[in-house]
Amino acid sequence: MAKRIVITGATGFIGQALCRELSGDYEVVALSRDAKRASGVVAGVARVVEWDARTTSGWAGEVRGAHAVVNLAGENVASGRWTRFRKDTIRQSRLQSARAILDAIDIAKKDGPSVLVQASAVGFYGTHPNGALDEGSSCGKGFLADVCRRVEAVAERGESLNVRRVLIRTGVVLGMEGGALPRMMAPFRFYVGGRVGSGKQWFSWISLRDEVRAIRFLIENERAQGAFNLTAPEPVTMKEFCHSLGKVLGRPAWTAVPGPVLRLLAGEMAEEVLLAGQKVIPQRLVEAGFEFEHRDVGSALRAIIQGEEHEHESA
């Protein structure tokens, strides 16, 4: 019988790809707040179980005897202006789901999973215009840093429950099915593409293919524990990224969206998500032996946009 892996956030951009990656080798269980919708999204690759993302009611039994739990649940941080209500929704969606997962593991006792993979983000490090950041770098300041710190603190409870705890601090994930790339491509198609802000801010990215491969690697590597940066080993500046994107699309990258305009339109969200820079290095992931398929942004964009990545996934 195949080992069971329980995934929350399975209908999201990363979650769907992870379900496809694991399906066939594992029994994949997708926890969703909308089971009917989820059944259509992950049909054929995962069994769907409904949960409320806050309590253990109705689904905790799926954790008992599972090999791993991967918690990707949480509201999209880049979907709009951060009002007070929006920030609280983002924060609570992550904290409540993380607590619910740990409660379910506690209920399972000795039959709990071997490993818990908890989603975090490079936002943990706050704004760092200069200098490389690895997993040993301290937590920064700002809303995203505070959310990541709180979520990671909740996940620490896994140690007392004898569960191997893995924290994935993910950068900007590049893929055609969702995330930032389709939105960043849109202006280039109309010949008005270009950098965001000054263009000097660091852009720490990872292809969707390497993101899910890395998560699987960390599940299967029994020595992997603690925080891991899920970013490509060659971060670039925003200007360099936009130049590479324009080159792959055959479009110029000559325009710019000024920082003050972005701040006016999106407020604090623009400052932390679009204008802040972090040069994040996946030091522990490389040291653990993970091999990236896409190390440089040019080859990654060519593979993603020209369909090579999708052909690889369907092979």
Contacts in CASP RR format, 6 or more apart in sequence:
PFRMAT RR
TARGET T0000
AUTHOR 0000-0000-0000
METHOD contacts of the structure
MODEL  1
MAKRIVITGATGFIGQALCRELSGDYEVVALSRDAKRASGVVAGVARVVE
WDARTTSGWAGEVRGAHAVVNLAGENVASGRWTRFRKDTIRQSRLQSARA
ILDAIDIAKKDGPSVLVQASAVGFYGTHPNGALDEGSSCGKGFLADVCRR
VEAVAERGESLNVRRVLIRTGVVLGMEGGALPRMMAPFRFYVGGRVGSGK
QWFSWISLRDEVRAIRFLIENERAQGAFNLTAPEPVTMKEFCHSLGKVLG
RPAWTAVPGPVLRLLAGEMAEEVLLAGQKVIPQRLVEAGFEFEHRDVGSA
LRAIIQGEEHEHESA
1 27 0 8 1.000
2 24 0 8 1.000
2 25 0 8 1.000
2 26 0 8 1.000
2 27 0 8 1.000
3 26 0 8 1.000
3 27 0 8 1.000
3 66 0 8 1.000
3 67 0 8 1.000
3 68 0 8 1.000
4 26 0 8 1.000
4 27 0 8 1.000
4 28 0 8 1.000
4 29 0 8 1.000
4 62 0 8 1.000
4 65 0 8 1.000
4 66 0 8 1.000
4 67 0 8 1.000
5 22 0 8 1.000
5 26 0 8 1.000
5 27 0 8 1.000
5 28 0 8 1.000
5 29 0 8 1.000
5 66 0 8 1.000
5 67 0 8 1.000
5 68 0 8 1.000
5 69 0 8 1.000
5 70 0 8 1.000
5 219 0 8 1.000
6 29 0 8 1.000
6 31 0 8 1.000
6 62 0 8 1.000
6 63 0 8 1.000
6 66 0 8 1.000
6 68 0 8 1.000
6 69 0 8 1.000
6 70 0 8 1.000
6 113 0 8 1.000
7 15 0 8 1.000
7 18 0 8 1.000
7 19 0 8 1.000
7 22 0 8 1.000
7 28 0 8 1.000
7 29 0 8 1.000
7 30 0 8 1.000
7 31 0 8 1.000
7 46 0 8 1.000
7 69 0 8 1.000
7 70 0 8 1.000
7 72 0 8 1.000
8 31 0 8 1.000
8 51 0 8 1.000
8 53 0 8 1.000
8 69 0 8 1.000
8 70 0 8 1.000
8 71 0 8 1.000
8 72 0 8 1.000
8 73 0 8 1.000
8 97 0 8 1.000
8 101 0 8 1.000
9 15 0 8 1.000
9 30 0 8 1.000
9 31 0 8 1.000
9 32 0 8 1.000
9 71 0 8 1.000
9 72 0 8 1.000
9 73 0 8 1.000
9 74 0 8 1.000
10 16 0 8 1.000
10 18 0 8 1.000
10 19 0 8 1.000
10 28 0 8 1.000
10 30 0 8 1.000
10 31 0 8 1.000
10 32 0 8 1.000
10 38 0 8 1.000
10 41 0 8 1.000
10 42 0 8 1.000
10 46 0 8 1.000
10 48 0 8 1.000
10 72 0 8 1.000
11 30 0 8 1.000
11 32 0 8 1.000
11 34 0 8 1.000
11 37 0 8 1.000
11 38 0 8 1.000
11 41 0 8 1.000
11 42 0 8 1.000
12 72 0 8 1.000
13 173 0 8 1.000
13 175 0 8 1.000
13 177 0 8 1.000
13 178 0 8 1.000
13 179 0 8 1.000
13 208 0 8 1.000
14 72 0 8 1.000
14 170 0 8 1.000
14 173 0 8 1.000
14 208 0 8 1.000
14 211 0 8 1.000
14 212 0 8 1.000
15 72 0 8 1.000
15 212 0 8 1.000
16 41 0 8 1.000
16 42 0 8 1.000
16 177 0 8 1.000
17 177 0 8 1.000
17 208 0 8 1.000
17 209 0 8 1.000
17 211 0 8 1.000
17 212 0 8 1.000
17 313 0 8 1.000
18 70 0 8 1.000
18 72 0 8 1.000
18 212 0 8 1.000
18 215 0 8 1.000
18 216 0 8 1.000
19 28 0 8 1.000
19 30 0 8 1.000
19 42 0 8 1.000
19 45 0 8 1.000
19 46 0 8 1.000
20 45 0 8 1.000
20 212 0 8 1.000
20 313 0 8 1.000
21 212 0 8 1.000
21 213 0 8 1.000
21 215 0 8 1.000
21 216 0 8 1.000
21 313 0 8 1.000
22 28 0 8 1.000
22 216 0 8 1.000
23 44 0 8 1.000
23 45 0 8 1.000
23 46 0 8 1.000
26 67 0 8 1.000
27 47 0 8 1.000
28 42 0 8 1.000
28 45 0 8 1.000
28 46 0 8 1.000
28 47 0 8 1.000
29 46 0 8 1.000
29 47 0 8 1.000
29 48 0 8 1.000
29 49 0 8 1.000
29 62 0 8 1.000
29 66 0 8 1.000
30 38 0 8 1.000
30 42 0 8 1.000
30 46 0 8 1.000
30 47 0 8 1.000
30 48 0 8 1.000
30 49 0 8 1.000
31 49 0 8 1.000
31 50 0 8 1.000
31 51 0 8 1.000
31 53 0 8 1.000
31 59 0 8 1.000
31 62 0 8 1.000
31 73 0 8 1.000
32 38 0 8 1.000
32 48 0 8 1.000
32 49 0 8 1.000
32 50 0 8 1.000
32 51 0 8 1.000
33 50 0 8 1.000
33 51 0 8 1.000
33 52 0 8 1.000
33 53 0 8 1.000
34 50 0 8 1.000
35 48 0 8 1.000
35 49 0 8 1.000
35 50 0 8 1.000
38 48 0 8 1.000
39 48 0 8 1.000
42 48 0 8 1.000
49 58 0 8 1.000
49 59 0 8 1.000
49 62 0 8 1.000
50 58 0 8 1.000
50 59 0 8 1.000
51 57 0 8 1.000
51 58 0 8 1.000
51 59 0 8 1.000
51 100 0 8 1.000
53 73 0 8 1.000
53 74 0 8 1.000
53 93 0 8 1.000
53 96 0 8 1.000
53 97 0 8 1.000
53 100 0 8 1.000
54 96 0 8 1.000
54 97 0 8 1.000
54 100 0 8 1.000
55 100 0 8 1.000
55 103 0 8 1.000
56 100 0 8 1.000
56 103 0 8 1.000
56 104 0 8 1.000
56 107 0 8 1.000
59 104 0 8 1.000
60 103 0 8 1.000
60 104 0 8 1.000
60 107 0 8 1.000
60 108 0 8 1.000
61 104 0 8 1.000
61 107 0 8 1.000
61 108 0 8 1.000
63 69 0 8 1.000
63 101 0 8 1.000
63 104 0 8 1.000
63 105 0 8 1.000
63 107 0 8 1.000
63 108 0 8 1.000
63 112 0 8 1.000
63 113 0 8 1.000
64 107 0 8 1.000
64 108 0 8 1.000
64 111 0 8 1.000
64 112 0 8 1.000
65 108 0 8 1.000
65 111 0 8 1.000
65 112 0 8 1.000
65 113 0 8 1.000
66 112 0 8 1.000
66 113 0 8 1.000
67 113 0 8 1.000
67 114 0 8 1.000
67 115 0 8 1.000
67 219 0 8 1.000
68 113 0 8 1.000
68 114 0 8 1.000
68 115 0 8 1.000
68 116 0 8 1.000
68 117 0 8 1.000
68 219 0 8 1.000
69 101 0 8 1.000
69 104 0 8 1.000
69 105 0 8 1.000
69 113 0 8 1.000
69 115 0 8 1.000
69 116 0 8 1.000
69 117 0 8 1.000
70 117 0 8 1.000
70 119 0 8 1.000
70 215 0 8 1.000
70 219 0 8 1.000
71 97 0 8 1.000
71 98 0 8 1.000
71 101 0 8 1.000
71 116 0 8 1.000
71 117 0 8 1.000
71 118 0 8 1.000
71 119 0 8 1.000
72 119 0 8 1.000
73 93 0 8 1.000
73 94 0 8 1.000
73 97 0 8 1.000
73 119 0 8 1.000
74 90 0 8 1.000
74 93 0 8 1.000
74 94 0 8 1.000
74 97 0 8 1.000
74 119 0 8 1.000
75 89 0 8 1.000
75 90 0 8 1.000
75 93 0 8 1.000
75 94 0 8 1.000
77 90 0 8 1.000
77 121 0 8 1.000
77 144 0 8 1.000
77 269 0 8 1.000
77 273 0 8 1.000
78 180 0 8 1.000
78 269 0 8 1.000
78 273 0 8 1.000
80 86 0 8 1.000
80 266 0 8 1.000
80 269 0 8 1.000
81 265 0 8 1.000
81 266 0 8 1.000
81 267 0 8 1.000
81 268 0 8 1.000
81 269 0 8 1.000
82 90 0 8 1.000
82 143 0 8 1.000
82 267 0 8 1.000
82 268 0 8 1.000
82 269 0 8 1.000
87 143 0 8 1.000
90 147 0 8 1.000
91 147 0 8 1.000
91 150 0 8 1.000
94 147 0 8 1.000
94 150 0 8 1.000
94 151 0 8 1.000
95 150 0 8 1.000
95 151 0 8 1.000
95 154 0 8 1.000
98 118 0 8 1.000
98 151 0 8 1.000
98 154 0 8 1.000
98 155 0 8 1.000
99 154 0 8 1.000
101 116 0 8 1.000
101 118 0 8 1.000
102 116 0 8 1.000
102 154 0 8 1.000
102 155 0 8 1.000
102 157 0 8 1.000
102 158 0 8 1.000
102 161 0 8 1.000
105 112 0 8 1.000
105 113 0 8 1.000
105 116 0 8 1.000
105 158 0 8 1.000
105 161 0 8 1.000
105 163 0 8 1.000
106 161 0 8 1.000
112 161 0 8 1.000
112 163 0 8 1.000
113 163 0 8 1.000
114 163 0 8 1.000
114 164 0 8 1.000
114 222 0 8 1.000
115 163 0 8 1.000
115 164 0 8 1.000
115 165 0 8 1.000
115 166 0 8 1.000
115 218 0 8 1.000
115 219 0 8 1.000
116 155 0 8 1.000
116 158 0 8 1.000
116 163 0 8 1.000
116 164 0 8 1.000
116 165 0 8 1.000
116 166 0 8 1.000
117 166 0 8 1.000
117 168 0 8 1.000
117 215 0 8 1.000
117 218 0 8 1.000
117 219 0 8 1.000
118 151 0 8 1.000
118 152 0 8 1.000
118 155 0 8 1.000
118 165 0 8 1.000
118 166 0 8 1.000
118 167 0 8 1.000
118 168 0 8 1.000
119 151 0 8 1.000
119 168 0 8 1.000
119 170 0 8 1.000
120 148 0 8 1.000
120 151 0 8 1.000
120 152 0 8 1.000
120 167 0 8 1.000
120 168 0 8 1.000
120 169 0 8 1.000
120 170 0 8 1.000
120 227 0 8 1.000
121 144 0 8 1.000
121 148 0 8 1.000
121 169 0 8 1.000
121 170 0 8 1.000
121 171 0 8 1.000
122 133 0 8 1.000
122 169 0 8 1.000
122 170 0 8 1.000
122 171 0 8 1.000
122 204 0 8 1.000
122 229 0 8 1.000
122 231 0 8 1.000
122 278 0 8 1.000
122 280 0 8 1.000
123 144 0 8 1.000
123 145 0 8 1.000
123 148 0 8 1.000
123 169 0 8 1.000
123 272 0 8 1.000
123 278 0 8 1.000
124 139 0 8 1.000
124 140 0 8 1.000
124 144 0 8 1.000
124 145 0 8 1.000
124 148 0 8 1.000
124 149 0 8 1.000
124 152 0 8 1.000
124 169 0 8 1.000
125 133 0 8 1.000
125 137 0 8 1.000
125 138 0 8 1.000
125 139 0 8 1.000
125 140 0 8 1.000
125 145 0 8 1.000
125 169 0 8 1.000
125 278 0 8 1.000
125 280 0 8 1.000
126 139 0 8 1.000
126 140 0 8 1.000
126 141 0 8 1.000
126 142 0 8 1.000
126 144 0 8 1.000
126 145 0 8 1.000
126 272 0 8 1.000
126 276 0 8 1.000
126 278 0 8 1.000
127 140 0 8 1.000
127 141 0 8 1.000
127 142 0 8 1.000
127 272 0 8 1.000
127 276 0 8 1.000
127 277 0 8 1.000
127 278 0 8 1.000
128 202 0 8 1.000
128 277 0 8 1.000
128 278 0 8 1.000
128 279 0 8 1.000
129 200 0 8 1.000
129 201 0 8 1.000
129 202 0 8 1.000
129 277 0 8 1.000
130 279 0 8 1.000
131 279 0 8 1.000
132 279 0 8 1.000
132 280 0 8 1.000
132 281 0 8 1.000
133 229 0 8 1.000
133 278 0 8 1.000
133 279 0 8 1.000
133 280 0 8 1.000
133 281 0 8 1.000
134 229 0 8 1.000
134 280 0 8 1.000
134 281 0 8 1.000
134 283 0 8 1.000
134 284 0 8 1.000
135 169 0 8 1.000
135 226 0 8 1.000
135 227 0 8 1.000
135 228 0 8 1.000
135 229 0 8 1.000
135 283 0 8 1.000
135 284 0 8 1.000
136 227 0 8 1.000
139 145 0 8 1.000
139 148 0 8 1.000
139 149 0 8 1.000
142 272 0 8 1.000
143 268 0 8 1.000
143 272 0 8 1.000
144 272 0 8 1.000
144 273 0 8 1.000
148 169 0 8 1.000
152 167 0 8 1.000
152 227 0 8 1.000
155 165 0 8 1.000
155 167 0 8 1.000
156 165 0 8 1.000
158 165 0 8 1.000
159 165 0 8 1.000
164 222 0 8 1.000
164 224 0 8 1.000
164 225 0 8 1.000
165 225 0 8 1.000
165 226 0 8 1.000
166 218 0 8 1.000
166 219 0 8 1.000
166 224 0 8 1.000
166 225 0 8 1.000
166 226 0 8 1.000
166 228 0 8 1.000
167 226 0 8 1.000
167 227 0 8 1.000
167 228 0 8 1.000
168 214 0 8 1.000
168 215 0 8 1.000
168 218 0 8 1.000
168 228 0 8 1.000
168 230 0 8 1.000
169 227 0 8 1.000
169 228 0 8 1.000
169 229 0 8 1.000
169 230 0 8 1.000
169 280 0 8 1.000
170 206 0 8 1.000
170 211 0 8 1.000
170 230 0 8 1.000
170 231 0 8 1.000
171 204 0 8 1.000
171 205 0 8 1.000
171 206 0 8 1.000
171 229 0 8 1.000
171 230 0 8 1.000
171 231 0 8 1.000
171 280 0 8 1.000
172 180 0 8 1.000
172 203 0 8 1.000
172 204 0 8 1.000
172 205 0 8 1.000
172 206 0 8 1.000
173 179 0 8 1.000
173 180 0 8 1.000
173 205 0 8 1.000
173 206 0 8 1.000
173 207 0 8 1.000
173 208 0 8 1.000
173 211 0 8 1.000
174 180 0 8 1.000
174 181 0 8 1.000
174 205 0 8 1.000
174 206 0 8 1.000
174 207 0 8 1.000
174 208 0 8 1.000
174 300 0 8 1.000
174 301 0 8 1.000
174 304 0 8 1.000
175 181 0 8 1.000
175 182 0 8 1.000
175 207 0 8 1.000
175 208 0 8 1.000
175 304 0 8 1.000
175 309 0 8 1.000
176 182 0 8 1.000
176 304 0 8 1.000
176 305 0 8 1.000
176 307 0 8 1.000
176 310 0 8 1.000
177 208 0 8 1.000
181 304 0 8 1.000
184 242 0 8 1.000
184 245 0 8 1.000
185 245 0 8 1.000
185 249 0 8 1.000
185 305 0 8 1.000
187 193 0 8 1.000
187 194 0 8 1.000
187 255 0 8 1.000
188 194 0 8 1.000
188 245 0 8 1.000
188 246 0 8 1.000
188 249 0 8 1.000
188 251 0 8 1.000
188 253 0 8 1.000
189 249 0 8 1.000
189 251 0 8 1.000
191 251 0 8 1.000
191 252 0 8 1.000
192 255 0 8 1.000
193 242 0 8 1.000
193 246 0 8 1.000
193 251 0 8 1.000
193 252 0 8 1.000
193 253 0 8 1.000
193 254 0 8 1.000
193 255 0 8 1.000
194 242 0 8 1.000
194 253 0 8 1.000
194 254 0 8 1.000
194 255 0 8 1.000
194 256 0 8 1.000
194 257 0 8 1.000
195 238 0 8 1.000
195 239 0 8 1.000
195 242 0 8 1.000
195 253 0 8 1.000
195 256 0 8 1.000
195 257 0 8 1.000
196 238 0 8 1.000
196 242 0 8 1.000
196 256 0 8 1.000
196 257 0 8 1.000
196 259 0 8 1.000
196 262 0 8 1.000
196 274 0 8 1.000
196 275 0 8 1.000
197 238 0 8 1.000
197 256 0 8 1.000
197 257 0 8 1.000
197 258 0 8 1.000
197 259 0 8 1.000
197 262 0 8 1.000
197 274 0 8 1.000
197 275 0 8 1.000
198 238 0 8 1.000
198 259 0 8 1.000
199 237 0 8 1.000
199 238 0 8 1.000
199 239 0 8 1.000
199 242 0 8 1.000
199 256 0 8 1.000
200 237 0 8 1.000
200 238 0 8 1.000
200 239 0 8 1.000
201 237 0 8 1.000
201 238 0 8 1.000
201 275 0 8 1.000
201 276 0 8 1.000
201 277 0 8 1.000
202 235 0 8 1.000
202 236 0 8 1.000
202 237 0 8 1.000
202 238 0 8 1.000
202 277 0 8 1.000
202 278 0 8 1.000
202 279 0 8 1.000
202 280 0 8 1.000
203 235 0 8 1.000
203 236 0 8 1.000
203 237 0 8 1.000
203 238 0 8 1.000
203 240 0 8 1.000
203 241 0 8 1.000
203 277 0 8 1.000
204 229 0 8 1.000
204 231 0 8 1.000
204 232 0 8 1.000
204 235 0 8 1.000
204 277 0 8 1.000
204 278 0 8 1.000
204 279 0 8 1.000
204 280 0 8 1.000
205 231 0 8 1.000
205 232 0 8 1.000
205 235 0 8 1.000
205 236 0 8 1.000
205 241 0 8 1.000
205 297 0 8 1.000
205 300 0 8 1.000
206 214 0 8 1.000
206 230 0 8 1.000
206 231 0 8 1.000
206 232 0 8 1.000
206 294 0 8 1.000
207 232 0 8 1.000
207 293 0 8 1.000
207 294 0 8 1.000
207 300 0 8 1.000
207 303 0 8 1.000
207 304 0 8 1.000
207 309 0 8 1.000
208 304 0 8 1.000
208 309 0 8 1.000
209 293 0 8 1.000
209 294 0 8 1.000
209 303 0 8 1.000
209 309 0 8 1.000
209 312 0 8 1.000
209 313 0 8 1.000
210 230 0 8 1.000
210 232 0 8 1.000
210 292 0 8 1.000
210 293 0 8 1.000
210 294 0 8 1.000
211 230 0 8 1.000
213 290 0 8 1.000
213 293 0 8 1.000
214 228 0 8 1.000
214 230 0 8 1.000
214 285 0 8 1.000
214 290 0 8 1.000
215 230 0 8 1.000
217 224 0 8 1.000
217 285 0 8 1.000
217 288 0 8 1.000
217 290 0 8 1.000
218 224 0 8 1.000
218 228 0 8 1.000
218 285 0 8 1.000
218 288 0 8 1.000
221 288 0 8 1.000
223 288 0 8 1.000
224 288 0 8 1.000
227 284 0 8 1.000
228 282 0 8 1.000
228 284 0 8 1.000
228 285 0 8 1.000
228 288 0 8 1.000
229 280 0 8 1.000
229 281 0 8 1.000
229 282 0 8 1.000
229 283 0 8 1.000
229 284 0 8 1.000
229 285 0 8 1.000
230 282 0 8 1.000
230 285 0 8 1.000
231 280 0 8 1.000
231 281 0 8 1.000
231 282 0 8 1.000
232 282 0 8 1.000
232 292 0 8 1.000
232 294 0 8 1.000
232 295 0 8 1.000
232 296 0 8 1.000
232 297 0 8 1.000
232 300 0 8 1.000
233 281 0 8 1.000
233 282 0 8 1.000
233 286 0 8 1.000
233 292 0 8 1.000
233 295 0 8 1.000
234 295 0 8 1.000
234 296 0 8 1.000
234 297 0 8 1.000
235 279 0 8 1.000
235 280 0 8 1.000
235 281 0 8 1.000
236 244 0 8 1.000
236 297 0 8 1.000
240 297 0 8 1.000
241 297 0 8 1.000
242 253 0 8 1.000
243 253 0 8 1.000
244 297 0 8 1.000
244 298 0 8 1.000
244 301 0 8 1.000
245 253 0 8 1.000
245 301 0 8 1.000
246 252 0 8 1.000
246 253 0 8 1.000
247 253 0 8 1.000
247 298 0 8 1.000
248 298 0 8 1.000
248 301 0 8 1.000
248 302 0 8 1.000
248 305 0 8 1.000
248 306 0 8 1.000
249 305 0 8 1.000
259 270 0 8 1.000
259 275 0 8 1.000
262 270 0 8 1.000
262 274 0 8 1.000
262 275 0 8 1.000
263 270 0 8 1.000
263 271 0 8 1.000
263 275 0 8 1.000
266 274 0 8 1.000
282 290 0 8 1.000
293 303 0 8 1.000
294 300 0 8 1.000
294 303 0 8 1.000
302 308 0 8 1.000
303 309 0 8 1.000
303 312 0 8 1.000
END
